[in-house]
Amino acid sequence: MEKIEYYPYLFRLENTDRFLIWSTESPSRISLIHGKLAQFSSISHLEDFAKLIGIEIEKNSDPILVDLDLIIRFIQAPQKNGFDASQSLSAWNLIDDSLYSCLGETNSFRKEFQSKRSLYEKLFFDNNYYFYDRSRSSSGITWSNTNIIEIAEILSLGIGLFKNNLTDIQ
């Protein structure tokens, strides 16, 4: 059995940077407290909590920011020129890992996610094409207006559920 590693997961919501604890457990998980996503206002609060519960946070990389405020602005006016494929994929992954952790396999976001699997795969490839073919300078992916609206809809559902399942840890 592989060792489970724990990392800080940084996100911005309502103009505030916050942290979660993400684990490499399979499937990926976010730490919970009383069934809710444990969010921290600082990395030091996260590290103090980790010590309290007996886990070690990996120190080898800085957390990458998932800007949910950017995603919320996109959801409010979903257009190609406001679409950030990288942040959309990061938000989708954050939401999926988080909601799986606190609501399980059958949550409404995960059900919608499964029905939109090909859209997720397109988003994933657009962000990771260079791993498949290093000679390419871009993914060549084109996004239709329908794609943009579908991504906005699923992220809207996910962010609503995500926000409802957060709890502050001081």
C-alpha positions as CSV (number, residue, x, y, z in Angstrom):
1,M,0.0,0.0,0.0
2,E,1.4,3.4,-1.0
3,K,2.0,6.1,1.6
4,I,-0.8,8.7,1.7
5,E,0.6,12.2,1.3
6,Y,-1.1,15.4,2.4
7,Y,-0.8,18.8,0.6
8,P,-2.2,22.3,1.2
9,Y,-4.8,23.1,-1.5
10,L,-5.2,26.9,-2.0
11,F,-8.4,28.5,-3.3
12,R,-9.8,32.0,-3.5
13,L,-13.4,32.6,-2.7
14,E,-15.1,35.9,-2.0
15,N,-11.8,37.7,-2.3
16,T,-10.3,35.6,0.4
17,D,-7.5,33.0,0.0
18,R,-8.2,29.8,2.0
19,F,-6.6,26.4,2.3
20,L,-7.9,22.8,2.4
21,I,-5.9,19.6,3.1
22,W,-5.8,17.4,0.0
23,S,-4.6,13.8,0.2
24,T,-3.3,11.4,-2.4
25,E,-5.6,8.7,-1.1
26,S,-7.4,7.0,-4.0
27,P,-9.7,8.5,-4.9
28,S,-8.3,11.9,-3.9
29,R,-9.8,13.3,-0.7
30,I,-10.1,16.6,1.2
31,S,-9.9,16.6,5.0
32,L,-13.2,16.9,6.8
33,I,-14.4,17.9,10.2
34,H,-17.9,16.8,11.3
35,G,-18.6,15.9,7.7
36,K,-17.7,19.3,6.3
37,L,-14.7,20.5,4.3
38,A,-12.2,21.8,6.8
39,Q,-11.0,25.2,5.5
40,F,-8.2,27.3,6.9
41,S,-7.5,31.0,6.7
42,S,-3.7,30.5,6.7
43,I,-1.1,27.9,6.0
44,S,0.0,28.1,9.7
45,H,-3.6,27.2,10.8
46,L,-3.6,24.3,8.4
47,E,-0.2,23.0,9.7
48,D,-1.3,23.4,13.3
49,F,-4.5,21.4,12.6
50,A,-2.5,18.7,10.7
51,K,-0.2,18.3,13.8
52,L,-3.2,18.0,16.0
53,I,-4.7,15.2,14.0
54,G,-1.3,13.5,13.4
55,I,-0.7,14.0,9.7
56,E,2.4,15.6,8.0
57,I,1.9,18.2,5.3
58,E,4.3,17.8,2.4
59,K,6.7,20.8,2.1
60,N,8.1,20.2,-1.4
61,S,5.8,22.5,-3.4
62,D,3.8,25.7,-3.1
63,P,0.1,25.2,-3.5
64,I,-1.3,26.4,-6.8
65,L,-4.2,28.8,-6.5
66,V,-7.6,27.8,-7.8
67,D,-9.4,31.1,-8.3
68,L,-13.1,30.4,-7.7
69,D,-13.9,34.1,-7.9
70,L,-12.7,34.0,-11.5
71,I,-14.9,31.0,-12.2
72,I,-17.9,32.7,-10.6
73,R,-17.5,35.7,-12.9
74,F,-17.3,33.3,-15.8
75,I,-20.5,31.5,-14.7
76,Q,-22.3,34.8,-14.5
77,A,-21.5,35.6,-18.1
78,P,-20.3,32.5,-19.9
79,Q,-18.5,33.6,-23.0
80,K,-15.4,32.3,-24.9
81,N,-13.5,35.5,-24.1
82,G,-14.0,35.0,-20.4
83,F,-13.2,31.3,-20.4
84,D,-10.0,30.1,-18.7
85,A,-9.6,26.4,-19.5
86,S,-6.8,25.9,-16.9
87,Q,-8.8,27.5,-14.0
88,S,-12.0,25.7,-15.1
89,L,-10.2,22.3,-15.0
90,S,-8.6,23.2,-11.6
91,A,-12.0,24.2,-10.2
92,W,-13.7,21.1,-11.6
93,N,-11.1,18.9,-9.9
94,L,-11.2,20.8,-6.6
95,I,-15.0,20.6,-6.5
96,D,-15.1,16.9,-7.5
97,D,-12.5,15.9,-4.9
98,S,-14.2,18.0,-2.2
99,L,-17.7,16.9,-2.8
100,Y,-16.7,13.2,-3.1
101,S,-15.0,13.6,0.2
102,C,-18.0,15.0,2.1
103,L,-21.0,13.7,0.1
104,G,-19.8,10.5,-1.5
105,E,-20.1,9.0,-4.9
106,T,-23.8,9.8,-5.4
107,N,-23.7,13.6,-5.0
108,S,-25.5,15.6,-7.7
109,F,-22.3,17.2,-9.0
110,R,-20.7,13.8,-9.5
111,K,-23.8,12.5,-11.3
112,E,-23.6,15.5,-13.6
113,F,-19.9,15.1,-13.9
114,Q,-20.4,11.5,-15.1
115,S,-22.9,12.6,-17.7
116,K,-20.4,15.3,-19.0
117,R,-17.4,13.0,-18.9
118,S,-16.5,13.8,-22.6
119,L,-16.6,17.5,-21.8
120,Y,-14.2,17.0,-18.8
121,E,-11.9,14.9,-21.0
122,K,-11.8,17.7,-23.6
123,L,-11.0,20.2,-20.9
124,F,-8.3,17.9,-19.5
125,F,-6.7,17.4,-22.9
126,D,-6.7,21.1,-23.6
127,N,-4.7,21.6,-20.5
128,N,-2.4,18.6,-20.9
129,Y,-1.9,18.1,-24.7
130,Y,1.9,18.5,-24.4
131,F,2.2,15.3,-22.3
132,Y,0.7,13.4,-25.3
133,D,2.6,15.2,-28.1
134,R,5.5,17.5,-27.2
135,S,5.8,18.7,-30.8
136,R,2.5,20.5,-30.7
137,S,2.4,24.2,-29.8
138,S,-1.3,24.1,-28.8
139,S,-4.0,21.6,-28.2
140,G,-6.0,22.5,-31.3
141,I,-9.2,22.3,-29.2
142,T,-12.0,24.6,-30.2
143,W,-14.7,25.5,-27.7
144,S,-18.3,25.9,-28.9
145,N,-20.7,28.2,-27.2
146,T,-22.6,25.1,-26.1
147,N,-19.4,23.7,-24.5
148,I,-18.8,27.0,-22.7
149,I,-22.4,27.1,-21.4
150,E,-22.3,23.4,-20.3
151,I,-19.0,24.0,-18.4
152,A,-20.5,27.1,-16.7
153,E,-23.6,25.1,-15.7
154,I,-21.7,22.2,-14.1
155,L,-19.3,24.6,-12.3
156,S,-22.2,26.6,-11.0
157,L,-23.8,23.5,-9.5
158,G,-20.5,22.5,-8.1
159,I,-19.5,25.8,-6.5
160,G,-22.9,26.1,-4.8
161,L,-22.5,22.6,-3.2
162,F,-18.9,23.3,-2.4
163,K,-19.7,26.6,-0.6
164,N,-22.5,24.9,1.4
165,N,-20.1,22.2,2.6
166,L,-17.2,24.4,4.0
167,T,-16.5,24.9,7.6
168,D,-13.9,27.3,9.1
169,I,-11.2,25.8,11.3
170,Q,-9.3,28.3,13.5
